Amino acid sequence: MRFCIGNKNNQKKYSKLSIASLITGILAYIYVFPMYFLLELDVFGEITEIIIFYLLLGLPIAAIVCGIIDLKRIMRGKCTSKGKGFDIAGIALGSVFIFAFIYLFMIDFVDKINREGRPLY
């Protein structure tokens, strides 16, 4: 069995992509709560809010991409399967975050439409 680049000498190390997948998946949840409360308090300007919006979406996307790339490397035999759980956890955390984010965004969008007096149909 071949090992990941950088892990040629030690089978017991996790791949860097699997660790990155898990960490970015967790960081998405850690950063969303303080940013949500700061955005509700209108601490930032409108441009900063847009930047924070895209940064919050970047973390779970990075978790999903890193996890998928590392799982493909494991399936091809280029890496050991030591970090497979981290990959799956990173993909799951990122996916749940994105689905929840889209759901809450759509609720906010519908709420803004209703405040303007437009019907939903």
The 8 nearest C-alpha neighbors of each residue, nearest first, counted from 0:
[[1, 76, 2, 79, 77, 78, 10, 3],
 [2, 0, 77, 78, 76, 3, 79, 7],
 [1, 3, 78, 7, 77, 79, 6, 4],
 [4, 2, 78, 6, 77, 5, 7, 14],
 [3, 5, 6, 7, 2, 78, 14, 77],
 [4, 6, 7, 3, 8, 2, 14, 15],
 [7, 5, 3, 4, 9, 8, 2, 12],
 [8, 6, 2, 5, 9, 4, 3, 10],
 [9, 7, 6, 10, 5, 2, 11, 12],
 [8, 10, 11, 6, 7, 12, 2, 5],
 [11, 9, 12, 8, 6, 79, 2, 7],
 [10, 12, 9, 13, 81, 6, 79, 8],
 [13, 11, 10, 9, 14, 6, 81, 82],
 [12, 14, 82, 81, 15, 11, 17, 18],
 [13, 15, 17, 16, 82, 12, 18, 3],
 [14, 16, 18, 17, 19, 13, 20, 5],
 [15, 17, 19, 18, 14, 65, 69, 20],
 [16, 18, 86, 20, 85, 19, 82, 14],
 [17, 19, 15, 21, 20, 16, 22, 85],
 [20, 18, 16, 22, 17, 21, 23, 15],
 [21, 19, 62, 89, 17, 65, 66, 18],
 [20, 22, 89, 24, 18, 19, 85, 23],
 [21, 23, 25, 19, 24, 20, 26, 18],
 [24, 22, 26, 62, 58, 25, 20, 21],
 [25, 23, 89, 21, 62, 93, 92, 22],
 [24, 26, 22, 23, 27, 28, 21, 29],
 [27, 25, 29, 23, 28, 24, 30, 22],
 [26, 28, 25, 58, 24, 30, 29, 59],
 [29, 27, 31, 26, 25, 30, 32, 24],
 [28, 30, 26, 27, 31, 25, 32, 33],
 [31, 29, 27, 28, 32, 33, 26, 34],
 [30, 32, 34, 28, 29, 33, 35, 27],
 [31, 33, 35, 34, 30, 29, 36, 28],
 [34, 32, 36, 35, 31, 30, 37, 29],
 [35, 33, 37, 31, 32, 36, 38, 30],
 [36, 34, 32, 38, 33, 37, 31, 39],
 [35, 37, 39, 33, 38, 34, 40, 32],
 [38, 36, 34, 40, 39, 35, 42, 33],
 [37, 39, 41, 35, 40, 36, 34, 42],
 [40, 38, 36, 41, 37, 35, 42, 34],
 [39, 41, 37, 38, 42, 36, 43, 35],
 [42, 40, 38, 39, 43, 37, 44, 36],
 [41, 43, 40, 37, 38, 44, 39, 36],
 [44, 42, 41, 47, 48, 38, 45, 37],
 [43, 45, 47, 46, 48, 42, 41, 49],
 [44, 46, 48, 47, 49, 43, 50, 41],
 [47, 45, 49, 48, 44, 50, 43, 51],
 [46, 48, 50, 44, 49, 45, 43, 51],
 [49, 47, 45, 51, 46, 50, 52, 44],
 [48, 50, 52, 46, 47, 51, 53, 45],
 [49, 51, 47, 53, 52, 48, 54, 46],
 [52, 50, 54, 48, 49, 53, 55, 47],
 [53, 51, 49, 55, 50, 54, 48, 56],
 [54, 52, 56, 50, 55, 51, 57, 49],
 [55, 53, 57, 51, 56, 52, 50, 58],
 [56, 54, 52, 53, 57, 58, 51, 27],
 [55, 57, 53, 54, 58, 59, 60, 52],
 [58, 56, 54, 60, 55, 59, 61, 53],
 [57, 59, 61, 23, 60, 27, 56, 55],
 [60, 58, 93, 62, 61, 24, 57, 56],
 [59, 61, 63, 57, 62, 58, 64, 93],
 [60, 62, 64, 58, 59, 63, 65, 57],
 [63, 61, 20, 59, 24, 23, 89, 65],
 [62, 64, 90, 60, 66, 61, 65, 93],
 [63, 65, 61, 67, 66, 62, 68, 60],
 [66, 64, 20, 68, 62, 16, 67, 63],
 [65, 67, 86, 63, 20, 69, 64, 68],
 [68, 66, 70, 64, 69, 65, 63, 71],
 [69, 67, 71, 65, 70, 66, 64, 72],
 [68, 70, 72, 66, 71, 67, 16, 65],
 [71, 69, 73, 67, 72, 68, 66, 74],
 [70, 72, 74, 68, 69, 73, 67, 75],
 [73, 71, 69, 75, 77, 70, 74, 78],
 [72, 74, 78, 70, 76, 71, 75, 77],
 [75, 73, 71, 76, 72, 70, 77, 78],
 [76, 74, 72, 73, 77, 71, 78, 70],
 [77, 75, 73, 74, 78, 72, 1, 0],
 [76, 78, 1, 72, 75, 2, 73, 3],
 [79, 77, 2, 3, 73, 76, 72, 1],
 [78, 80, 81, 2, 73, 10, 77, 3],
 [79, 81, 83, 82, 73, 78, 70, 13],
 [80, 82, 79, 83, 13, 11, 12, 84],
 [83, 81, 13, 85, 17, 84, 80, 14],
 [82, 84, 86, 80, 85, 81, 87, 70],
 [85, 83, 87, 86, 82, 88, 81, 17],
 [84, 86, 88, 82, 17, 83, 21, 87],
 [87, 85, 66, 17, 83, 89, 84, 88],
 [86, 88, 90, 84, 89, 85, 91, 83],
 [87, 89, 91, 85, 86, 90, 92, 84],
 [90, 88, 21, 20, 24, 86, 92, 62],
 [89, 91, 63, 87, 93, 88, 92, 66],
 [90, 92, 88, 94, 89, 93, 87, 95],
 [93, 91, 89, 24, 95, 94, 90, 88],
 [92, 94, 59, 96, 90, 24, 91, 95],
 [95, 93, 91, 97, 96, 92, 90, 98],
 [94, 96, 98, 92, 97, 93, 99, 91],
 [95, 97, 93, 99, 94, 98, 100, 92],
 [96, 98, 100, 94, 99, 95, 101, 93],
 [99, 97, 101, 95, 100, 96, 102, 94],
 [100, 98, 102, 96, 97, 101, 95, 103],
 [99, 101, 97, 103, 98, 102, 96, 104],
 [102, 100, 104, 98, 99, 103, 105, 97],
 [101, 103, 99, 105, 104, 100, 98, 106],
 [104, 102, 106, 100, 105, 101, 99, 107],
 [105, 103, 101, 107, 102, 106, 100, 108],
 [104, 106, 108, 102, 107, 103, 101, 109],
 [107, 105, 103, 109, 108, 104, 110, 102],
 [106, 108, 110, 104, 105, 109, 103, 111],
 [109, 107, 105, 111, 110, 106, 104, 112],
 [110, 108, 112, 106, 111, 107, 105, 113],
 [109, 111, 107, 113, 108, 112, 106, 114],
 [112, 110, 114, 108, 109, 113, 107, 115],
 [111, 113, 109, 110, 115, 114, 117, 108],
 [112, 114, 110, 116, 115, 111, 117, 109],
 [115, 113, 111, 116, 112, 110, 117, 109],
 [114, 116, 113, 112, 117, 111, 110, 118],
 [117, 115, 113, 114, 118, 112, 111, 119],
 [116, 118, 113, 115, 112, 119, 114, 120],
 [117, 119, 120, 116, 113, 112, 115, 109],
 [118, 120, 117, 113, 109, 112, 116, 110],
 [119, 118, 117, 109, 113, 112, 116, 110]]
